[in-house]
Amino acid sequence: MKLIQFLTIVSVVSGLAIGSPAAWGKTLRIVSYNIDCADQSSDNNITGSTHSLPTVVQGIGLHHLGTNAQPVDVMSCEELNSTTLGNFTTQLNAIYGAGTYTYDTTTDATTGGGTDGIIYNTHTMQVISARTLKTGQTVLLQSGGTYTTAHSPGGGSNGVTRAPMVYQLRPIGYGATADFYMYVSHARSTSDDSSGDARYAEAQAVRSDAKYNLPAGAHILYAGDWNLFNGSGENAYKCLTGQTTSDGINWSDTSSIWANTNQTQAYDPMSKTVPPTTVTWGNVSGDNATYLYGDSTASLTSRIDVQLPNALMYGVYNSKGGVQLAPDTSDPYDTLNFPSSQYPYAFETFGNNGSVPRSSSPTSASNHSLNDLVSTTPSASTVYADMLLTGSGSSSTGTDHYPIFGDYNVVTAPPANIVLKLAAWGTNGLFQFKLSSATNLNFSIQASTNLITWTNIASGYTDTNGLLFIQDSNADSFMKRFYRAAWTSP
C-alpha cells in the first residue's frame, strides 16, 4: 500500500527557507534631497557643464548600504524651480537610458519659496496618487474632516508656507498591499520663531493627515528638509516621533489624546536601539551625533533633513509584510567602522558616516564615507566635489545639503489558510491534489521521498474560488512520497 504524506509546511520561493514567515523580492533605494535650485534661482547644478547633482545621484546608486548597491528608485526633492524636475530627469536618463526616470507633475500649492516633488524609476515604481496639503495656520485635521488651528505653544508664527506633498507609491509588479505613502516637506526655516512653532504646525498637519486621510495599516515615510535647527528637542521632531511636546501633548498612537489604529507615529532609522526609537542631537559644538548631520556641504553644522518611517515599515514591529526598511548589521565597505556601520538598518547620510569633522566639507581628507567608490566612475573624489556647494546663482554647483537615503525591501507575507489535500486517487498511479488558499496566487507542488531533496511536479495559480487542482502522474513509481505546497511571492 502506498504511503502518502502531506506536509503542512509552506515553502516560500523567493530566497527564504521553508517555514519562513515572509519573503523579500525587491529592494528599493529611497532618497530625500534638498537640491538648492530655488535658493539659487537656477538649475545650473543640474544642467551646467559639471552636471554635479546627476553625478551625486549616480554615486548614490553605486554606494553600498551593507552589501547592496543599486540605482535610485524614488527621490523626493525640495527647493525646486518650475523647470528643475524636467531638467533633472533628462540628465538622469542620459546616464541610465531614455525613459528610465520621470517625475510626478502634481502641482505643489506652496505660498513659500521653492516647491517639492519626486523623481522615480519607471521600471521599479509607479505613483498611484499625489496631492498637496494645506498652507496657513488652519492645518490640523479633525476626525470629521474639518481643520482647526495648529497648536502654537511658543506663541509665534505657526503657519505652513510650503505645502507638504503626499504620494501613494507602489512597486512595479506588486499589488496594493505593497503601497506606501511618502510625505515630502520643506518646513519653515529661519523665519520661524524660537520655539519652532511653524515647523511644529507642519508636523501636526502631516500626522493628522496620515491619521484621518490614509487607510488603516498604511506604511508611511515622513521625509524632507524639516529645518530642525534646535535639534531633537524641537516640537516638530517630537510630534513626528510620538513624544510629549512642550505644550504637554503626547502625539504617540497609544495616548489618550492621539489614540488611533493607523500607527502614524514615526521612528528614527538612525537610532542605534533595536527596535528603533528616537535619537538625540543638538546641532552644537561638541555634539557626539555629527554623523547624523546633513547641512551644509560647505560647513557641516546640523541635522535638519529627516526620513522617518512609521512602525509598519520596520520588520521588527511588523511581521505582515509590505515595504520595510532593510536590515544592515554589517558593512564590509566601511572598514573604519564609523557610526553608520553600527546601525541596525540600511540607512545613512550620503557622504557623512561620522568621519567628516564638524564644520568641514565632504572634500575633507578625513572623509571615508565613500571608500567603496574609490575605483568607480564617478569616483569618490568626484562625488565629494560635486556635492560641495560652490558659486551662487547661475554659476552654482553642488548643494548645501547632503542627501539621506535608505534601502527598503518589498516584503511579502505568505497567505494564510493554505490547505493541500488529496482530491482523487485514480488508476495507474494518478493522484489529484486540491490546494485551497486565496485567489490568484502562484503555487507549485513539490514531492520528495526523504524530506531533504524536493522536486517540482506541477504549478499553477489558484482560481477565483482560491482553488488549484494538480495531478501527480508519476506517483506509482514510488513506494513512499511526501508532498508540499510551495508559494511563490510576487
MOZI-V123068 format. One record per residue. PHI is phi in radians with two decimals (NA if undefined). PSI is psi in whole degrees, -180 to 180 (999 if undefined). Layout:
PHI/PSI ; PHI/PSI
This chain:
NA/135 ; -1.19/145 ; -1.92/115 ; -1.99/125 ; -2.11/124 ; -1.74/128 ; -1.59/143 ; -1.49/-8 ; -1.18/139 ; -1.98/125 ; -1.61/130 ; -1.65/114 ; -1.63/83 ; -2.93/36 ; 1.87/-4 ; -1.95/160 ; -1.34/168 ; -1.00/135 ; 1.52/-3 ; -1.14/142 ; -1.32/-21 ; -2.71/166 ; -2.42/145 ; -1.92/135 ; -2.02/-16 ; -2.63/144 ; -1.96/135 ; -1.96/135 ; -1.81/114 ; -2.02/126 ; -2.06/145 ; -2.12/130 ; -2.63/120 ; -1.49/112 ; -1.74/0 ; 1.29/9 ; -1.22/-42 ; -1.15/-40 ; -1.03/-36 ; -1.60/-6 ; 0.89/39 ; -2.78/148 ; -1.81/20 ; -1.08/-29 ; -1.22/-7 ; -1.89/-48 ; -1.68/-12 ; -1.16/176 ; -1.08/-28 ; -1.46/-21 ; 0.80/51 ; -1.10/-44 ; -1.22/-42 ; -1.01/-34 ; -1.17/-40 ; -1.08/-44 ; -1.14/-37 ; -1.10/-39 ; -1.11/-38 ; -1.04/-39 ; -1.20/-25 ; -1.57/-19 ; -1.37/144 ; -1.63/132 ; -1.86/111 ; 1.14/-121 ; -1.86/3 ; -1.76/137 ; -2.41/134 ; -2.84/158 ; -1.08/159 ; -1.18/137 ; -1.73/-42 ; -2.41/135 ; -2.36/115 ; -1.45/142 ; -2.28/140 ; -2.10/166 ; 1.15/57 ; -1.79/145 ; -1.56/172 ; -1.14/-21 ; -1.78/-5 ; -1.13/-50 ; -1.12/-39 ; -1.11/-45 ; -1.13/-39 ; -1.15/-47 ; -1.15/-35 ; -1.05/-44 ; -1.23/-38 ; -1.15/-38 ; -1.22/-24 ; -1.19/-25 ; -1.55/-45 ; -1.80/-8 ; 1.98/145 ; -0.97/134 ; 1.40/1 ; -1.20/-43 ; -2.04/147 ; -2.52/-176 ; -2.43/156 ; -1.39/138 ; -1.70/5 ; -1.07/133 ; -1.35/132 ; -1.52/113 ; -1.41/63 ; -1.55/150 ; -1.91/4 ; -1.96/-177 ; -1.39/132 ; 1.43/129 ; -1.74/173 ; -1.99/161 ; -3.04/-179 ; -2.36/149 ; -2.01/142 ; -2.54/157 ; -1.45/117 ; -1.19/-18 ; -1.42/-17 ; -2.18/-19 ; -2.38/155 ; -2.45/148 ; -1.64/118 ; -1.46/-40 ; -2.72/159 ; -2.63/141 ; -2.68/162 ; -1.86/146 ; -1.58/179 ; -1.38/157 ; -1.94/172 ; 1.66/-160 ; -1.69/-26 ; -1.58/78 ; -2.21/-1 ; -1.56/107 ; -1.27/139 ; -1.88/168 ; -1.08/-29 ; -1.50/3 ; 1.64/-1 ; -1.62/165 ; -2.04/147 ; -2.25/170 ; -1.19/135 ; -1.16/151 ; -1.10/141 ; -2.44/75 ; -1.13/-26 ; -1.41/-14 ; 1.37/8 ; -1.73/-165 ; -1.15/128 ; -2.21/19 ; -1.41/145 ; -1.50/119 ; -1.72/-35 ; -1.90/105 ; -1.05/127 ; -1.13/151 ; -1.90/152 ; -2.32/129 ; -2.08/135 ; -1.69/117 ; -2.06/146 ; -2.41/127 ; -1.12/139 ; -1.07/135 ; 1.62/1 ; -2.14/161 ; -1.60/-168 ; -1.11/-22 ; -1.20/-13 ; -1.75/7 ; -1.17/149 ; -2.48/160 ; -2.04/134 ; -2.13/115 ; -1.54/132 ; -2.07/117 ; -2.15/152 ; -2.37/86 ; -1.21/161 ; -1.03/144 ; -1.74/-123 ; -1.19/-15 ; -1.36/-5 ; -1.26/163 ; -1.42/176 ; -1.14/-20 ; -1.59/-5 ; 1.21/35 ; -1.11/-35 ; -1.17/-40 ; -1.18/-38 ; -1.09/-41 ; -1.06/-40 ; -1.17/-38 ; -1.10/-41 ; -1.11/-38 ; -1.10/-48 ; -1.29/-36 ; -1.26/-37 ; -1.23/-34 ; -1.11/-43 ; -1.10/-36 ; -1.22/-44 ; -1.84/-18 ; -1.88/-15 ; -1.72/153 ; -1.22/155 ; -1.02/138 ; 1.43/14 ; -1.19/140 ; -1.55/126 ; -2.28/138 ; -2.09/126 ; -1.73/112 ; -2.25/166 ; 2.13/-170 ; -1.64/103 ; -1.64/-2 ; 0.87/48 ; -1.42/67 ; -1.15/-24 ; -1.55/6 ; 1.44/-162 ; -1.26/-9 ; -1.42/-4 ; -1.16/143 ; -1.04/-33 ; -1.07/-48 ; -1.13/-40 ; -1.14/-40 ; -1.13/-46 ; -1.09/-36 ; -1.75/13 ; 1.30/34 ; -1.82/172 ; -1.44/126 ; -1.56/176 ; -1.17/-17 ; -1.61/10 ; 1.44/8 ; -1.57/131 ; -1.71/116 ; -1.68/15 ; -1.26/158 ; -1.23/-15 ; -1.81/4 ; -1.38/164 ; -1.21/-22 ; -1.51/-35 ; -2.09/28 ; -1.17/128 ; -2.83/174 ; -1.85/10 ; -1.47/-18 ; 0.94/57 ; -1.54/-3 ; -1.21/137 ; -1.68/157 ; -2.25/150 ; -1.61/118 ; -1.19/-11 ; -1.65/9 ; -1.20/139 ; -1.64/5 ; -1.60/155 ; -2.22/117 ; -1.23/163 ; -1.22/151 ; -2.26/-102 ; -2.30/174 ; -2.23/166 ; -2.14/129 ; -2.65/158 ; -2.14/-9 ; 0.99/39 ; -2.33/161 ; -1.05/136 ; 1.56/-3 ; -1.05/133 ; -1.57/14 ; -2.15/34 ; -1.18/-15 ; -1.16/-13 ; -1.46/-18 ; -1.25/145 ; -2.39/10 ; -2.40/131 ; -1.91/172 ; -1.23/-25 ; -1.45/-29 ; -2.71/94 ; -1.13/109 ; -2.24/-18 ; -2.83/162 ; -1.86/114 ; -2.21/-14 ; -1.74/141 ; -2.44/159 ; -2.45/102 ; -1.99/112 ; -1.46/151 ; -1.41/175 ; -0.99/-38 ; -1.16/-12 ; -1.64/13 ; -2.13/126 ; -1.05/-29 ; -1.17/-25 ; -1.72/-18 ; -2.44/115 ; -1.74/6 ; -1.72/3 ; 1.66/-161 ; 1.61/-172 ; -1.36/124 ; -2.35/144 ; -1.06/131 ; -1.25/144 ; -1.28/154 ; -2.65/95 ; -1.74/-8 ; -2.68/150 ; -2.42/96 ; -1.15/-15 ; -1.55/-13 ; -1.73/75 ; -1.19/-21 ; -1.55/-2 ; 1.00/50 ; -1.27/169 ; -0.92/-36 ; -1.08/-27 ; -1.31/-9 ; -1.70/-4 ; -1.17/148 ; -1.37/-4 ; -2.26/155 ; -1.42/83 ; -2.71/140 ; -2.89/167 ; -1.47/119 ; -1.21/122 ; 1.66/-4 ; -2.49/102 ; -1.95/16 ; 1.86/-10 ; -1.58/-5 ; -1.57/118 ; -1.12/147 ; -1.04/145 ; 1.25/16 ; -1.99/178 ; -1.89/168 ; -1.11/-20 ; -1.43/6 ; -1.00/138 ; -1.09/-21 ; -1.52/1 ; -1.39/116 ; -2.00/14 ; -1.20/-24 ; -2.02/39 ; -1.04/-24 ; -1.33/-6 ; -1.84/17 ; -1.03/-39 ; -1.98/14 ; -1.56/174 ; -2.18/111 ; -1.29/156 ; -1.51/171 ; -0.99/-46 ; -1.10/-36 ; -1.17/-43 ; -1.15/-45 ; -0.96/-47 ; -1.16/-38 ; -1.31/-19 ; -1.38/-31 ; -1.18/127 ; -1.25/123 ; -2.34/151 ; 1.19/-170 ; -2.74/162 ; 1.02/-134 ; -1.26/-7 ; -1.82/6 ; -1.17/136 ; -2.28/161 ; 1.27/-167 ; -2.46/164 ; -1.57/1 ; -2.19/147 ; -1.42/146 ; -1.25/154 ; -2.13/146 ; -2.80/162 ; -2.53/162 ; -1.79/130 ; -2.14/131 ; -1.63/140 ; -1.48/108 ; -1.82/127 ; -1.99/120 ; -1.43/141 ; -1.15/146 ; -1.13/150 ; -1.47/164 ; 1.01/50 ; -1.56/121 ; -2.21/128 ; -2.04/120 ; -2.31/157 ; -1.34/122 ; -1.66/-36 ; -2.70/142 ; -2.05/102 ; -1.70/-171 ; -1.45/164 ; 1.01/33 ; 1.33/18 ; -1.48/122 ; -2.07/133 ; -1.98/131 ; -1.86/148 ; -2.04/118 ; -1.86/130 ; -2.11/135 ; -2.85/-150 ; -1.38/168 ; -1.37/153 ; 0.97/43 ; -1.95/144 ; -1.61/122 ; -2.24/154 ; -2.18/154 ; -1.82/129 ; -2.02/147 ; -2.21/152 ; -2.68/154 ; -1.84/-7 ; -2.40/4 ; 1.14/11 ; -2.01/-52 ; -1.74/123 ; -2.02/145 ; -2.23/133 ; -1.25/128 ; -1.93/-19 ; -2.99/165 ; -2.71/167 ; 2.95/178 ; -1.85/143 ; -1.16/147 ; -1.50/-169 ; -1.16/-15 ; -1.70/3 ; 1.39/20 ; -1.98/147 ; -2.45/125 ; -1.90/130 ; -2.39/142 ; -1.90/145 ; -1.91/104 ; -1.49/-2 ; -2.01/12 ; -1.09/-30 ; -1.19/-11 ; -1.45/-4 ; -2.20/139 ; -1.30/-32 ; -2.51/135 ; -2.58/138 ; -1.84/149 ; -2.28/150 ; -2.62/157 ; -1.66/136 ; -2.07/116 ; -1.61/133 ; -1.77/117 ; -1.23/157 ; -1.05/999
